[in-house]
């Protein structure tokens, strides 16, 4: 079992062709069969979720709404607390025993499966652990309690998050204006089901992958906190530093607007037109790589970024043409990002005027060698974080491939 698990997880060694969606053809592989949810092993069956559960139901919002929430007590789960396969505990609400007793039928047991059934987060699911046991859910979260001798809760969770599960959830929303699932629809979900032992093996491998991803996310968060502390320490003004307006050390200009309808996701060069991420891609560029930009308009105006590739600079994107060490100025501006955002004017579509940006005051080291040394330390930290983020993206892709392989039975663990 251990060797099989490592073979599936190591370096994403899933064959490219195996990561494609199953197709129906006349040459059916021996030991497999066609079903309404696709090709699955002959010894698997397709079951309705309702046949495998002892409870499908949701809760209510207590009378008084948020006014009855407490700082401690019994956890009260809302849709924002159910992520894609994990519990999100940052803003968990609490209720007291008196409120809990008014809808005790919705009490959470460990290993209950949560499914968001309304709103923009519909389809997200997670499994209850000891942190929320004894709590309750509101009407936007469904509790699915499996018959333990038939359906392993963690296997169900991954099945709901799989392509087959999400496709069924989407199918109930087609053509409707209101996003929502009812209990009858949930009970009708079709689940490709192996033996209990294989359910457990599949869920264990996918849980291992989740643990790896979670650990990497925590490491990235830790590295970001360390970098933030380093920025505060290294960029704190010293006695021999000089006060400079941005205009004294750089120039600022905007780019040229492109018609949004001409943008796509296939061309080479990203288009930055304000905002934090590209608006799309185009076949031409107007700005060289390694450039500092600042968003000029919109909700993200004042956001500071450093673009390492050639790109198209739009009409709501400032380029900062520096006359000092470039990466140092980027880190310095980034450390003042909140203050730069404070320069915005206007309420409907806020923007930062060029004159106000050029008048922004900074404290700058007198010697280039100090600027370079500071920039090197912070850029090295950025490079380490970027490498970890790429690794995280790779692990997420590997896990998606694993889910497609294991939950369809194309790769067998036992």
C-alpha positions in Angstrom: 0.0 0.0 0.0 2.8 2.5 0.9 4.7 1.8 -2.3 1.5 2.3 -4.4 0.8 5.5 -2.6 4.3 6.9 -3.2 4.1 5.8 -6.8 0.9 7.9 -7.3 2.2 10.9 -5.4 5.9 11.2 -6.3 6.6 14.1 -8.6 3.2 13.9 -10.2 4.1 10.9 -12.3 0.7 10.4 -13.8 0.9 9.7 -17.5 -0.3 12.7 -19.5 -2.9 10.6 -21.3 -4.3 9.4 -18.0 -5.2 12.9 -16.9 -7.6 13.4 -19.8 -11.3 12.9 -19.1 -12.6 9.4 -19.9 -14.1 8.9 -23.3 -16.6 6.3 -24.4 -15.2 4.0 -27.1 -15.8 0.5 -28.4 -12.4 -0.7 -27.1 -13.3 -0.9 -23.4 -10.4 -1.9 -21.2 -10.7 -5.3 -19.6 -12.1 -5.1 -16.1 -14.0 -1.9 -16.8 -17.6 -1.0 -17.6 -19.6 2.0 -19.0 -21.9 3.7 -16.5 -23.9 6.9 -16.3 -21.0 8.6 -14.6 -18.4 7.3 -17.0 -16.1 4.3 -17.2 -15.4 2.6 -13.9 -14.0 -0.7 -12.7 -16.3 -3.7 -13.1 -16.2 -4.4 -9.4 -17.4 -0.9 -8.6 -21.0 0.2 -8.5 -22.9 3.4 -9.0 -25.1 4.3 -6.1 -27.4 7.1 -5.1 -26.1 9.1 -2.2 -29.4 8.8 -0.3 -28.9 5.0 -0.1 -25.6 5.5 1.7 -26.6 8.1 4.3 -28.6 8.3 7.5 -29.0 12.1 7.5 -29.2 14.8 4.9 -30.3 18.1 6.3 -29.3 21.7 7.2 -29.9 24.0 10.1 -31.3 27.5 10.6 -30.0 30.9 11.6 -31.0 31.5 15.2 -33.6 34.1 16.1 -31.7 37.4 16.5 -29.1 36.5 13.9 -25.6 37.8 14.7 -26.8 39.4 17.9 -26.9 36.0 19.6 -23.4 35.1 18.5 -20.9 34.7 21.4 -17.1 34.9 21.7 -17.0 31.3 22.7 -19.2 28.3 23.2 -20.5 25.9 20.5 -19.2 26.5 17.0 -21.8 27.7 14.5 -20.8 27.0 10.9 -21.8 29.2 8.0 -21.0 28.8 4.3 -17.9 30.9 4.6 -16.5 28.2 7.0 -16.7 25.5 4.4 -13.8 25.5 1.9 -12.8 23.3 -0.9 -12.1 20.2 1.2 -11.2 22.0 4.4 -12.8 23.9 7.3 -12.1 27.7 7.4 -12.1 28.6 11.0 -10.9 32.2 10.9 -14.3 33.8 11.4 -16.2 31.0 13.0 -19.2 32.1 15.0 -20.3 30.7 18.4 -23.6 30.2 20.2 -24.4 29.2 23.7 -26.1 26.0 24.9 -29.5 27.7 25.2 -29.5 28.6 21.5 -28.1 25.2 20.6 -30.9 23.4 22.3 -33.5 25.2 20.1 -32.3 23.3 17.1 -30.4 20.4 18.5 -31.3 18.2 15.5 -28.6 20.0 13.6 -25.9 19.1 16.1 -22.6 18.3 14.3 -21.0 14.9 14.8 -17.4 14.2 14.0 -17.0 12.9 10.4 -20.2 14.6 9.2 -19.7 15.9 5.6 -20.6 19.5 5.0 -21.9 20.7 1.6 -22.6 24.3 0.8 -26.0 24.4 -0.9 -26.7 28.0 -1.7 -24.9 31.1 -3.1 -21.6 31.7 -4.7 -19.9 29.0 -2.6 -22.3 26.2 -3.6 -20.5 22.9 -4.0 -17.7 23.4 -1.5 -17.5 20.6 1.0 -15.4 19.5 4.0 -15.5 17.0 6.8 -16.3 17.8 10.4 -13.5 17.2 12.9 -13.2 17.6 16.7 -12.9 21.4 16.4 -16.6 21.7 15.4 -18.1 18.6 17.0 -21.1 19.5 19.1 -21.8 22.7 17.1 -24.5 23.6 14.6 -24.8 24.7 11.0 -27.1 27.3 9.4 -29.5 26.9 6.5 -26.8 27.4 3.9 -24.8 24.3 4.9 -26.1 20.7 4.5 -25.0 18.0 6.9 -24.5 14.6 5.1 -24.1 11.8 7.6 -23.0 8.6 6.0 -23.8 5.0 6.9 -20.4 4.2 8.2 -20.5 0.6 7.0 -21.2 1.7 3.5 -19.6 5.0 2.7 -16.4 6.4 4.2 -17.0 10.2 4.9 -13.6 11.4 3.5 -14.2 9.4 0.3 -17.6 11.1 -0.1 -16.0 14.5 0.5 -13.5 13.9 -2.4 -16.3 12.5 -4.6 -18.3 15.7 -4.1 -15.3 17.8 -5.0 -14.4 15.6 -8.0 -15.3 16.4 -11.7 -18.2 13.9 -11.5 -19.5 15.5 -8.3 -19.2 19.1 -9.3 -20.8 18.3 -12.7 -23.9 17.0 -11.0 -24.1 20.0 -8.7 -23.8 22.3 -11.8 -26.5 20.4 -13.6 -29.0 21.3 -11.0 -28.2 24.9 -11.5 -28.5 25.0 -15.2 -31.1 27.5 -16.5 -32.0 28.7 -13.0 -31.6 32.2 -11.6 -31.4 31.1 -8.0 -28.4 29.1 -6.9 -29.5 26.4 -4.5 -29.6 22.6 -3.9 -32.5 20.8 -2.2 -32.2 17.7 -0.2 -33.8 15.5 -2.8 -31.3 16.6 -5.4 -28.5 15.8 -2.9 -29.8 12.3 -2.2 -30.0 11.7 -5.9 -26.3 12.3 -6.5 -24.6 9.4 -8.2 -21.4 8.1 -6.6 -19.0 5.7 -8.2 -18.4 3.4 -5.3 -15.6 0.9 -4.6 -15.3 -1.4 -1.6 -14.9 0.1 1.8 -11.2 -0.9 1.9 -10.6 0.9 -1.4 -12.6 3.9 -0.3 -10.3 4.2 2.7 -7.1 3.7 0.6 -8.1 6.4 -1.9 -9.1 8.9 0.8 -5.9 8.3 2.7 -3.7 9.0 -0.4 -5.7 12.2 -1.2 -5.6 13.3 2.5 -1.8 12.8 2.4 -1.7 15.1 -0.6 -3.9 17.6 1.2 -1.6 17.5 4.2 1.4 18.2 1.9 -0.4 21.2 0.3 -1.5 22.5 3.7 2.0 22.3 5.1 3.4 24.2 2.1 0.8 26.9 2.5 1.7 27.3 6.2 5.4 27.5 5.2 4.7 30.2 2.6 2.7 32.2 5.1 5.6 31.9 7.6 8.1 33.1 5.0 5.8 36.0 4.1 5.6 37.1 7.7 9.4 36.8 8.1 9.8 39.0 4.9 7.3 41.5 6.3 9.4 41.8 9.4 12.6 42.2 7.4 11.0 45.0 5.3 10.0 46.9 8.4 13.5 46.5 9.9 15.6 47.2 6.8 13.4 50.0 5.4 13.0 51.9 8.7 14.5 55.4 8.1 18.0 55.9 9.5 19.5 59.2 10.6 21.7 59.5 7.5 18.9 58.7 5.1 17.5 61.5 2.9 13.9 62.6 2.5 13.0 62.6 -1.2 9.8 63.2 -3.1 9.2 60.4 -5.7 9.7 63.0 -8.4 13.3 63.5 -7.3 14.2 59.8 -7.8 11.8 58.6 -10.5 9.3 59.6 -13.2 5.8 58.3 -13.6 3.7 57.9 -16.7 0.7 55.9 -17.9 0.4 53.5 -20.8 -2.1 53.2 -23.6 -5.6 51.7 -23.3 -6.5 48.6 -25.4 -10.0 47.6 -26.2 -10.9 44.9 -23.7 -12.6 42.9 -26.5 -9.3 42.4 -28.2 -7.8 40.7 -25.2 -7.6 36.9 -24.8 -5.9 34.2 -22.8 -3.7 32.7 -25.6 -1.4 35.5 -26.6 2.1 36.1 -25.2 2.1 39.4 -23.4 0.0 40.2 -20.2 -2.0 43.4 -20.2 -1.8 45.4 -16.9 -4.5 48.1 -16.8 -4.7 48.8 -13.1 -5.8 46.0 -10.9 -3.6 43.3 -9.3 -3.4 40.7 -12.1 -3.5 40.9 -15.9 -6.7 42.0 -17.6 -5.9 39.5 -20.4 -3.2 38.9 -23.0 -2.2 40.5 -26.3 0.3 39.9 -29.1 2.2 43.2 -28.6 4.0 44.9 -25.7 4.9 48.5 -24.9 6.9 48.1 -21.7 10.2 46.3 -21.0 10.6 43.6 -18.4 11.7 44.3 -14.8 9.4 47.4 -14.4 7.7 48.9 -11.3 4.1 49.6 -11.9 1.4 51.2 -9.7 -2.3 50.8 -10.3 -3.8 54.2 -11.2 -7.6 53.6 -10.9 -10.2 51.3 -9.5 -10.6 49.5 -6.2 -6.9 48.4 -6.2 -5.5 51.9 -7.1 -2.1 52.3 -5.3 -1.2 48.6 -5.6 2.5 48.3 -6.3 3.8 45.5 -8.5 7.1 44.4 -10.2 6.7 42.9 -13.6 9.5 40.6 -14.7 8.4 40.0 -18.3 7.5 42.3 -21.2 3.9 43.5 -21.0 1.4 45.9 -22.3 0.8 48.9 -19.9 -2.7 50.2 -20.1 -4.2 53.6 -19.5 -4.8 53.0 -15.8 -1.3 51.7 -15.1 1.6 53.9 -13.9 5.1 52.9 -14.9 7.8 54.1 -12.4 11.0 55.0 -14.2 13.5 55.0 -11.4 16.8 56.8 -11.2 18.0 54.8 -8.3 18.4 51.1 -7.6 15.2 49.6 -9.1 14.5 46.7 -6.8 15.2 48.8 -3.8 12.7 51.4 -4.9 10.1 48.6 -5.5 10.5 47.3 -2.0 10.4 50.8 -0.6 7.2 51.6 -2.4 5.7 48.3 -1.5 6.4 49.0 2.2 4.4 52.2 1.7 1.6 50.7 -0.3 -1.2 51.5 2.2 -0.1 55.1 2.3 0.0 55.3 -1.5 -3.5 53.8 -1.6 -4.5 56.7 0.7 -3.7 59.1 -2.1 -6.8 58.0 -4.0 -9.5 60.6 -4.8 -13.1 60.1 -6.1 -15.8 57.7 -4.8 -17.4 56.1 -7.9 -14.1 55.1 -9.6 -11.3 56.1 -7.4 -7.9 57.1 -8.9 -4.5 58.4 -7.9 -3.5 61.6 -9.7 0.0 61.7 -11.1 0.9 64.9 -9.3 0.0 63.5 -5.9 2.0 60.4 -6.6 5.1 62.3 -7.6 4.8 64.4 -4.4 4.8 61.3 -2.2 7.7 61.5 0.3 10.1 58.7 0.9 13.2 58.2 3.1 16.1 56.9 1.0 19.6 55.7 1.9 22.3 58.1 0.8 24.6 55.5 -0.6 23.8 53.2 -3.6 25.7 50.3 -1.9 23.2 50.3 1.0 20.2 50.4 -1.4 21.7 47.5 -3.3 22.4 45.4 -0.2 18.8 46.0 1.2 17.3 45.1 -2.2 19.3 41.9 -2.4 18.1 40.6 0.9 14.5 41.3 0.2 14.6 40.1 -3.4 16.2 36.8 -2.2 13.3 36.4 0.1 10.8 37.1 -2.7 12.6 34.5 -4.9 12.3 31.9 -2.2 8.6 32.6 -1.7 8.0 32.6 -5.4 9.7 29.2 -5.7 7.5 27.8 -2.9 4.4 29.2 -4.6 5.3 27.5 -7.9 5.8 24.2 -6.0 2.4 24.7 -4.4 0.8 25.2 -7.8 2.5 22.0 -9.0 1.3 20.0 -6.0 -2.3 21.3 -6.5 -2.2 20.1 -10.2 -0.8 16.8 -9.1 -3.6 16.3 -6.6 -6.2 17.2 -9.2 -4.7 14.5 -11.5 -4.7 12.1 -8.6 -8.4 12.7 -7.9 -9.3 12.1 -11.6 -7.3 8.9 -11.6 -8.3 7.4 -8.2 -12.0 8.4 -8.0 -12.6 7.0 -11.5 -10.7 3.7 -10.8 -8.3 4.3 -13.6 -5.5 3.9 -11.1 -6.1 1.2 -8.4 -4.5 1.1 -5.0 -5.7 -2.3 -3.9 
